[in-house]
Amino acid sequence: MSNDTINTPESLGVTPRFVLQHNAISRSIHDLSATAKKLTAMAMALLPPDLSSLTASFTFSEFCKATGFSYGGESLRLFKNAVDECLNCKIHITTESSKPGKTIKEGLPWFAYSRIDEGTGVCTMIFSSLLAAVLLEMKRVYAKINLLDIGKLQSKYAIRLFEMAKSYESLAGKNGNEQDAWYFERTVQEFKELLGLSDDIYKETKRFRQFVIEDPVKEINNAGIGVEIKTEGIKQGRQLHALRLNCKKAPLKTQAKRGRPKKENGSIAPQLELADSSKRLETRQEKEMEHLKELYPAEFEALYAVELSKPSFLSPENEFRKLAAEGSALLQLKEHYGIVK
């Protein structure tokens, strides 16, 4: 493990709200799940701007607070899987070659080390020094991205398109753009490469545009996170050659409550993320259990307190022990009341 400074929410004195993400990362080639994207953003938000330290350390509950990620057993499983995913994935950054019209593509690891301590609930991640070296050599141009805005997006393609849009936001009102408006465009093949799509996925251009561009853009627009996007197809002959994403600043929207269960601080528990735009990871059983929790809050609190008071080698404040106690209390509610639709 690295000997450099370990950056934590406690050392910052506050849970991070924003990440200053290098535009080279926003425009890079990589394929991470939505949870893994949120995890890298959380870790980056803890690093100093000069990258003098590459170690970030935080708990699952701090991650949930910063990104609006749902707090529960299934979410914890996704979180753990995302840590492994981040360690095993690469990022490809493209820079200009010394030869005109040519580029250099560098394949780099995101992280050099990861660790989850189930006793303390602390996740520690060390960014790759190779990635840091490449970023430090490039022009220091960043986009300020709200972690909760990333957290509201459920599709990995929506997160990628959103961060790409934010990386070009400095062009608003410049170079012929209208005030508070800007755009970026890529060929269909370039979008596929940026998003890590192999040639055998979405072979039909119509399906690619619908599921990888249009649906994620709709998700961004509906999320109310300050950016609205309209797509514009660019054809060569009768074939779709490229896509332009016309962006503009938009009012932020507050999240509707919709009767979801409240946390202790009164905030609404966010929905679990989607693995992609068409598949929900939150199971029907979990929804039914949450419904029981809403219907019988006093009984749940009593059962939860009993479970939490049982002897354990983990302290009552340990988040893994709390999740286990919550799960046991919900199962007892189910056994007593059955499932109420």
C-alpha positions in Angstrom: 0.0 0.0 0.0 1.2 3.5 -0.8 2.8 5.6 2.0 1.3 8.9 0.7 -1.4 10.9 2.5 -4.7 9.1 2.9 -7.5 11.4 1.8 -10.8 10.9 3.6 -14.0 12.9 4.2 -12.8 13.3 7.8 -9.5 14.9 6.7 -11.5 17.2 4.4 -13.8 18.0 7.2 -16.9 17.4 5.1 -18.4 14.8 2.7 -17.3 15.8 -0.8 -20.0 17.4 -3.0 -18.1 17.9 -6.2 -15.4 16.3 -8.3 -13.1 18.3 -10.5 -12.8 15.8 -13.3 -10.1 16.2 -15.8 -11.6 16.6 -19.3 -9.2 13.9 -20.5 -11.0 11.4 -18.3 -14.5 12.6 -19.4 -13.5 12.2 -23.0 -11.5 9.0 -22.6 -12.3 5.4 -23.8 -13.5 3.2 -21.0 -16.3 0.9 -20.0 -17.3 1.0 -16.3 -20.7 0.1 -14.9 -22.8 3.0 -13.4 -21.8 2.0 -9.8 -18.1 1.9 -10.8 -18.4 5.3 -12.4 -19.8 6.7 -9.2 -17.1 5.1 -7.2 -14.3 6.6 -9.3 -15.9 10.0 -9.0 -16.1 9.7 -5.3 -12.5 8.7 -5.0 -11.3 11.5 -7.4 -13.3 14.0 -5.4 -11.1 13.2 -2.4 -7.8 13.8 -4.1 -5.9 17.1 -4.0 -5.9 19.0 -7.4 -2.1 18.6 -7.8 -2.4 14.8 -7.4 0.3 14.9 -4.7 -1.5 12.1 -3.0 -3.3 9.3 -4.9 -5.0 7.5 -1.9 -8.7 7.9 -1.2 -10.5 6.2 1.8 -14.1 6.3 2.6 -16.9 4.1 4.1 -19.9 2.7 2.2 -22.2 5.1 4.1 -20.1 8.1 3.1 -20.3 7.0 -0.5 -24.1 6.7 -0.2 -24.3 10.2 1.3 -22.1 11.8 -1.3 -23.7 10.2 -4.4 -27.3 9.6 -3.2 -26.7 5.8 -3.6 -29.3 3.7 -1.8 -28.2 2.2 1.5 -29.0 -1.5 1.7 -27.8 -5.0 1.3 -28.1 -5.2 -2.5 -26.5 -1.8 -2.8 -23.6 -2.9 -0.7 -23.1 -5.9 -3.0 -23.0 -3.6 -6.0 -20.5 -1.4 -4.2 -18.2 -4.3 -3.4 -18.4 -5.6 -7.0 -17.6 -2.1 -8.3 -14.4 -1.9 -6.3 -13.2 -5.1 -7.9 -14.3 -3.8 -11.3 -12.4 -0.6 -11.0 -9.2 -2.4 -10.1 -9.5 -4.7 -13.2 -10.5 -2.1 -15.8 -8.4 0.1 -18.0 -8.9 3.7 -19.3 -7.6 4.7 -22.7 -6.6 8.4 -23.1 -6.0 9.8 -26.6 -3.5 12.7 -27.2 -2.1 14.3 -30.3 1.0 12.8 -31.9 4.0 14.8 -33.0 2.9 13.9 -36.6 0.1 16.0 -37.9 -3.3 14.3 -38.0 -2.1 11.4 -35.9 -2.9 10.5 -32.3 -1.4 8.5 -29.4 -3.7 6.2 -27.4 -2.5 5.1 -24.0 -4.0 2.2 -22.1 -3.7 2.7 -18.4 -5.0 1.1 -15.2 -7.5 3.2 -13.2 -6.2 2.0 -9.8 -3.1 0.3 -8.4 -4.7 -1.0 -5.2 -8.0 -1.5 -3.4 -9.0 -2.7 0.0 -12.3 -3.2 1.8 -12.2 -3.8 5.6 -15.5 -5.5 6.6 -14.6 -4.9 10.2 -14.6 -1.1 9.9 -16.5 -0.7 6.6 -13.7 1.4 5.1 -12.8 1.2 1.4 -9.4 2.4 0.4 -8.4 2.9 -3.2 -5.1 4.1 -4.7 -5.1 5.6 -8.2 -2.5 4.4 -10.6 0.6 6.5 -10.7 0.8 5.9 -14.4 -2.6 7.5 -14.9 -1.6 10.5 -12.7 1.6 11.0 -14.6 -0.3 11.2 -17.9 -2.9 13.6 -16.5 -0.2 15.9 -15.0 1.5 16.2 -18.4 -1.6 17.4 -20.0 -3.3 20.8 -19.9 -5.1 21.2 -16.6 -8.7 21.6 -17.8 -11.4 20.3 -15.5 -15.2 20.2 -15.3 -16.8 20.7 -11.9 -19.4 17.9 -11.5 -21.8 17.5 -8.6 -21.6 13.9 -7.2 -25.3 13.9 -6.5 -26.0 14.7 -10.1 -24.0 11.7 -11.2 -25.9 9.7 -8.5 -29.2 10.5 -10.0 -28.3 8.8 -13.3 -28.9 5.1 -13.5 -27.5 4.1 -16.9 -23.7 4.0 -17.5 -24.3 5.6 -20.9 -26.2 8.5 -19.3 -23.3 9.1 -16.9 -20.8 9.0 -19.8 -22.8 11.4 -22.0 -23.4 13.7 -19.1 -19.7 14.0 -18.1 -18.8 14.5 -21.8 -21.3 17.3 -22.0 -19.9 18.9 -18.8 -16.4 18.7 -20.3 -17.5 21.0 -23.1 -19.6 23.4 -21.0 -16.8 26.1 -21.1 -17.7 26.6 -24.8 -21.2 28.0 -23.8 -21.7 31.3 -25.5 -18.4 31.1 -27.4 -17.4 30.3 -31.0 -20.8 31.1 -32.4 -22.7 29.2 -29.6 -25.7 30.9 -28.1 -25.6 32.1 -24.5 -25.7 29.1 -22.1 -25.5 26.7 -25.1 -22.8 24.5 -26.6 -22.5 21.2 -28.4 -20.1 18.3 -29.2 -20.3 15.6 -31.8 -18.7 12.3 -32.7 -19.1 9.8 -35.5 -21.1 6.7 -34.7 -17.9 4.7 -34.6 -16.2 7.1 -32.3 -19.2 7.0 -29.8 -19.0 3.2 -29.9 -15.3 3.3 -29.1 -15.6 5.9 -26.4 -18.3 3.9 -24.6 -16.5 0.6 -24.9 -18.9 -1.1 -27.3 -17.6 -4.1 -29.2 -18.5 -4.5 -32.9 -21.0 -7.3 -32.1 -23.2 -5.1 -29.9 -25.9 -2.8 -31.4 -24.9 -3.7 -35.0 -28.0 -1.9 -36.2 -27.5 1.8 -36.1 -31.1 2.4 -35.2 -30.8 0.3 -32.1 -27.5 1.9 -31.1 -29.0 5.4 -31.4 -32.1 4.5 -29.4 -30.5 2.5 -26.5 -27.1 4.1 -26.3 -27.8 7.8 -27.1 -31.5 8.7 -27.2 -32.7 6.8 -24.0 -29.7 8.0 -21.9 -30.2 11.6 -23.2 -33.8 11.4 -22.1 -32.7 10.2 -18.7 -30.3 13.2 -18.4 -33.1 15.6 -19.4 -35.6 14.1 -16.9 -33.1 14.0 -14.0 -33.1 17.8 -13.8 -29.3 18.1 -13.2 -28.7 21.4 -14.9 -28.1 20.2 -18.5 -30.6 19.5 -21.3 -29.6 17.8 -24.5 -31.1 17.5 -27.9 -29.6 15.1 -30.4 -29.1 15.8 -34.1 -28.2 13.2 -36.7 -25.5 13.9 -39.3 -25.8 11.7 -42.4 -23.5 10.8 -45.2 -25.8 9.9 -48.1 -28.6 7.8 -46.5 -26.4 6.5 -43.6 -26.2 8.0 -40.2 -22.6 9.1 -39.9 -22.4 11.1 -36.7 -24.4 12.6 -33.9 -24.3 16.1 -32.5 -25.4 16.6 -28.9 -26.7 20.2 -28.5 -26.5 21.1 -24.9 -27.8 24.0 -22.9 -27.9 25.0 -19.2 -31.3 24.2 -17.5 -32.9 24.8 -14.1 -32.1 22.2 -11.5 -35.1 20.1 -10.3 -35.8 18.9 -6.8 -36.4 15.2 -6.4 -40.0 14.2 -5.9 -40.7 12.3 -2.7 -43.2 9.7 -4.2 -43.9 8.3 -0.7 -40.5 6.5 -0.5 -39.2 5.7 3.0 -37.4 8.4 4.8 -34.0 8.2 6.5 -33.2 9.6 9.9 -32.2 13.0 8.5 -35.6 13.3 6.7 -34.2 12.8 3.2 -35.8 10.5 0.7 -34.0 7.2 0.1 -33.0 7.1 -3.5 -33.9 4.4 -5.9 -31.3 1.7 -6.6 -29.5 2.2 -9.9 -30.1 0.4 -13.1 -27.4 -2.0 -14.6 -28.3 -0.5 -17.9 -31.3 1.5 -19.4 -33.5 -1.6 -19.6 -32.9 -3.7 -16.5 -33.7 -2.8 -12.9 -31.4 -4.3 -10.3 -33.8 -3.6 -7.4 -35.8 -6.8 -7.0 -39.5 -7.1 -6.3 -38.8 -8.7 -3.0 -36.7 -5.7 -1.9 -39.6 -3.4 -2.8 -42.0 -5.5 -0.9 -39.7 -5.5 2.2 -39.4 -1.7 2.0 -43.2 -1.5 1.8 -43.5 -3.5 5.0 -41.0 -1.1 6.6 -43.2 1.8 5.7 -46.4 0.1 6.9 -45.0 -1.0 10.3 -42.3 1.6 11.2 -42.6 1.1 15.0 -42.4 -2.7 14.8 -39.4 -2.4 12.5 -37.5 0.0 14.8 -38.2 -2.3 17.8 -37.0 -5.5 15.9 -34.0 -3.6 14.5 -33.0 -2.4 18.0 -33.2 -6.0 19.4 -31.0 -7.3 16.5 -28.5 -4.6 16.9 -28.2 -5.3 20.7 -27.3 -9.0 20.2 -23.7 -10.0 21.0 -21.3 -9.5 18.1 -17.6 -9.0 17.4 -18.6 -5.9 15.4 -19.5 -2.6 17.2 -23.1 -1.4 17.0 -21.9 1.5 14.8 -20.4 -0.8 12.2 -22.3 -0.4 8.9 -22.1 -4.1 8.0 -23.6 -5.0 11.4 -26.4 -2.4 10.8 -27.2 -3.9 7.4 -27.4 -7.4 8.9 -29.6 -6.2 11.7 -31.9 -4.4 9.1 -32.2 -7.5 7.0 -33.0 -9.7 10.0 -35.7 -7.3 11.2 -37.3 -7.1 7.8 -37.4 -10.9 7.5 -39.2 -11.1 10.9 -41.7 -8.5 9.7 -42.3 -10.6 6.6 -42.8 -13.8 8.6 -45.3 -12.1 11.0 -47.3 -10.0 8.5 -46.6 -11.7 5.2 -46.3 -9.5 2.1 -48.8 -6.6 1.8 -49.1 -5.4 -1.7 
